């Protein structure tokens, strides 16, 4: 197999900025922002606009998201 062909997979924290929900997962993306997680370690922080905690399909509630300000 070729060396360094696939991107490196990192542990990262995804944070839903619309409802302040966060979870630890894996991604090939990285970030310069770091956050201290529940286990005491620091992980890169990836901010997302929607997750299962805010999506109407999972919550059963319709709401208008204004990310423009």
N, C-alpha and C positions, 0 to 999 in steps of 0.2 A: 504494500500500500504506500501511496505517496505521503510524505511527512508534511504536516501543517496544511493539509487540504481542507479540513473542516474547521469552522469557527469554534472557539472555545466557549463552553457553556458555563455560566456563572450563576451563583445564588444571588438573587436580587429581591428587593422589596418593591411591590407594585402598590401604589397609593392612589385610590380614587379621590380626586380633588373635589368632586361634587358632593360627597357625603362623608369624607374623612374616614374611609375604610381602607385598611391595608392588609396585605398578605404576602408571605414569603413564597417565592417560586424560583424557577430557573429560566434563564434567557441567554441568548447570544448577545443581547444589547448590554451596554454598560453606561454608566453615568458618573459625572464628577461629584454629584451630590451624594452624600452618605447619610445613613440614618442608623441609629442604634436600635436593634430589634429586641424582642422579649427575652432572647437567650443571652443577651449581654454583648453580642458581637455586632460589628458595624458592617452594613451591606450597602451597595449602591442603591439609590432611590430612583425608580422610574415612575413618573406621574402619568396617570391615565385619566381620561375624562369620563369614562363609563366602565362599570364592572357589574358583576352579578348583584352587588348590593344596591345599585342605583338603576339598573335596566328594568324598564316596565314589564318585560316578559317574566322576570324572576320575582319582582316585587308585587306585581298585580296592580300597581298604581301608575297612572299617567301623570307626568309632571313636565313642566317647561323648563329646560335648562338654558340659561343665558350665560354663555361663557365669554361674551363680548364685553360685559361690564355694564 
